Each structure stands twice: as structure tokens, then as C-alpha cells.
Amino acid sequence: GKTVSSSNHVRLATCFVDPIVEDVRTIYPCDPDRLLHGLDLAAKGHNVFITAETLDKIDREGIEMLKSYLSHWIDVTIMIFYRRYYDWLPSVFNEIQKSLTLAKREERGESIVDFLLQNSKSYHDLYVASLFDRLQQKFDKKNIIVLDYHDTRTRGPDETLFCNMPNAAHMCNATRFIDTSTSNPSANLDYSDLAYGAKKEGLISIPDDRKMAQVAESIERYHKSNLNARKFERVCPSSSIL
């Protein structure tokens, strides 16, 4: 059969997200053909499954448009994941940091503490509690299912999702026997953080990304071979920051 890119979900989802939201429509622009294809499926009595992290950015107007679009189906189920707030925010920070070049990192000059100070309030609107509040104003509560991202009874979010989804028994069974581990895992930034910190303090010259990778790899080797991979001490931000 034809392979369908996961970006198809995103390019449908962004049709309901305000175009002024940073990067949303520039990276994954709305694809009107996807909207029309979904309506064609509805006319034939078929289900459609839309999943995209981008939907956490949907505002009230977007939810109104989504409700209108989904009215072409008799049964609609909305499923959102609960993830602990201070587990989610560091994950967002990791997602940003792991893709930065050295030049971009120096331009942002941002630590996890800076990120929390600058973004905690703005990201609050993207969090599950705020999203749930917006959704329940337009959709019946009984059609909104909140799933536990941290559910230890399953192998991970995929199994949690499909095994709670109506009419998805085959997908549920598949996730129990097939490795569905994430293709976009968090990156260990400890070694590059140490390298960057040494650069900022003037202890070492790191002119480019290649040198940064080399220094980070050297620190990792030393840590594992000479220090027995001893855990780094971590200090929680103060309650005033959190």
C-alpha cells in the first residue's frame, strides 16, 4: 500500500491553528487537499484519525472551526494526554536545544532556568489543563478522554492511546507486540552543556559545531572511563522560578 507521511496529520491539524503562531504554518503549512480528503472519507462513512502535537496551540476560534469540520462525522472522540507540567517543560526545552547549532545557541544564550523564567506563563496556554478547558467549551465532556502519559501499565503512550481509542482493537494489539518507541527521543545534553559552559568561561576554544561535538564526545569518554559515569549533581530551580 501507499506510505503516508506523518506530516499529513500535521498539515491537516495546522488548518485549525492561528497562522500567526510561530513556525506552525511555515514548517507544516495547512494542506487544503487533506481537509477535502477527510470530508470525502466522511461522505463514505469512514473514520478519520488526526494526531498532531501542533493541536495544543489551537485557540477558541480554531476549536470552533474544528468542531464545524468534525460535524461531518456522527461520533467524535477527542483524546489528549496529561503529562506532568515540570516533566513536559524540560522536554520542550530539550527539543529546542538538541537541534541548535553553536551559533544559534550563542544567539539564544538560554539555560533551562532562563527558559522557565521566560516561558512558563506563555506555555501555560499550551498545557493540557488549558487545552481541556478550551475544548470542553465546544465539545461535550463525555467525548473528551484524558490519558495518562505516565501510565506504567502500558509499554508507552502509543499503547495507552490505541488501547483507549474506540474501534481500534487491532492497533491496540499491534502496539503491545511491536516496538513503538519514539523516533524523536530526548537527547542527553549533559556533555554538550559542559563543553559550552567551558567555552563561555574561556577555558577552551570551540569555534564551530564540529569542534563542539568533538569536545562533548571527549568529555563523555572521560566521564564514563575515568569517573565510572558517576551521576552529575543537579540542582532544582528555586520555587520562585517554578
N, C-alpha and C positions, 0 to 999 in steps of 0.2 A: 504494500500500500504506500501511499504518498506520505512522506515525512513532513510533519507540521512543526514549524519552529515555535518555541515557547514565546517568542516575541509577538506572535499573533495575538496572544491573550493581552499582552501589554498594550498593543496598538489598538485593541478594542477598548480596553479599560481607559486609556487616556482620552477617549472621546467624551468622557464624563468628568474630566478633571479640568479645572480652570487653566486656560493656556498661559496665564501669567506665572504659574508655578514654575520655579527654576528647573530647567533641564527636562521637565516632563515631556513636553511635545517636541523638543529639539532632538532628543535622543530616540524616543519612540513616538513619532507623530501619529495622531489618530488616523486610522485606515477606514474610510467610509465603506469600502468593499466588505470589511469584516462585519460591520453593522448590518449591511444588506444580506450577507450570507446567514447571519444569525436569524434575521426575520424570515428568510426562506426556510430555515430549519423549523421555525415555529409554525409556519404555514403548513408544513408537512407533518406536524405533530411530534417532532423530535425534540429532545432535550439539548440544552447548550450549557457548557461548563466554562465559566470565566474565572480565572485566578490570576491575580497580579498584585504585588506589594504596592504598586502605584495607587491602588484604590484607597489607601489610608489617607491620601491627600484630597479626597473628594469632599467638596463643601455642600452646603444645603441645596444650592441651586443644581449642583451636579447630581445629588441624590434624587432630586425631583425629576431630572431628565432620565436617570437610570430607572426610576420607578415607571415612568412612561414607556420606556423601551421594554422592560420586563413584563408589562401588562399584556404582551402578546402570548405569554405562557400562562396556563391555568395555575400551576403550582410553582412557587418561587421559594427557595431556601437560601438564606444568606448565612455564611459561616465565617466567623472571624476568630483569630487566635488571641488568647490572653497570654502575654509574656511579661514577666516582672519588669517594672519600669527601669530599674537600675541594672538589669541584665540586658535590656533592649538598647538603652542609650550607648553603652560601651560598644555594643555590636555595630551600631550605626557609625560610631567614631572609627572603629576598626575598618569598616567597609570603605570609608573615605580615605583613611591613611594608607592602606595597603596598596592603593593604586596611584599614589602620588609620586611624581618624580622628585628628585632632590630640589630642583628649582622651585617646584610648586610647594614643597614642604617648607622651604625657607620663606616663600612668599606668604604662606598662611601663618607660619610660626606658632602653631597651635598645639598645646598639650591637651590631655584629657580633661584637666582642670579648666583650662580656657574654654574648651568645648562645652563643658557642663555649665559654666557661668554664662556663656553667650547664647546657648541654645535650649536650655532646659525648659524655659517657658514657651518658646516658639514650637518646640517639638511636642509639647503637651497636646496640641490640637490633633496631632497625628496618632496619638496613643489610643489604645483600644477603648478606654473609658469614654473619651470624647467622641470617637468614631461611633461607638454604640449609641451614645446619646443622640447624635445626628440621625442615625439610621432609624431609631425607634420612633422618631417624629413623623416618618413617612411610611414605614413598614410595620406590620403587626409584630409585636414582640415574639409571638409564638413561632414566627417564621425566621427568627434570628437565633442562631446557635453559637454560643461562645465556647470555644475549645481551649483546653489547657496545653499550651506549648511545652510545658514541663512534665507532662503525663508520663510517668515511669512505667506504666502498664503496657505501653506500646514501644515499638522499635524507633519511633520518632514521629515528627509532625505529619509525614505522609500517611502513615498508618492511622494516626489519630484522625486525620481529615477524612480519608476514604471510608474508614470503618464507622464513621458517624454520618456519612452522606446518604441520603435516601437513594435507593435503587443503584447502589454501587458495590454489590456483593463481590463481583469478580475483581474489581480494583482493590477492594479490601483484602481479599485473599492474596492477590499478587504482591501487595506491599508487605505481607507477612513472610513471604518466601523469597522475595527478590531484594537485592541490596538497593535501597533508595536513598542512600546517604547523600547529603548535599553536594552539589557540584560547585558551590560557592562558599567554602568554609572560611571561618575567620583565620587570619594569618597571625603567626607568632611574631609580634613586632618588638620583642624584648631586645634582640641583638641589634637591630637597626636603630632602636631608640638609644641604646648605649653608644653606638657609633656616632649618631647625630649629636648626642649630648657632648661627647668628647670633641667633636668638631666645633660646636658652639663655644666651648671653653677654650678653644685654641690649642688643644692637646694634640691634634692630628689634622693633617690637611686632607680633605675629601673634596676634590674638585668636580666630580661627576657621579652619575648613577653606578657606573661600573666599579669605581673605587669604593663607593658606599657598600655595594654588595660584597666586595672582597673583604672589607673590614668587618662587616656583620658576620660573615662566614668564619673569619678568624676568631672573633670573639666567641662564637658558638662552639667552635672546636676546643678552644681553651677551657671554656666553661664545662664542657662535657668530659674532657680528658683530664684536666688538672683539678677541677673543683667538684668532680663527680655529679655534675648537673644539679648542684645544690639549689634549692628554690630561692628565687630572688625575694627579698623582703619588699612587701608592698604596703603602702600607707593609704588608708581610705581618705578621701577628701572630707573636710570638716562638714558638720551639719549645716553650716551657713551656706555652703556651696550647694549642697544637696537639697 
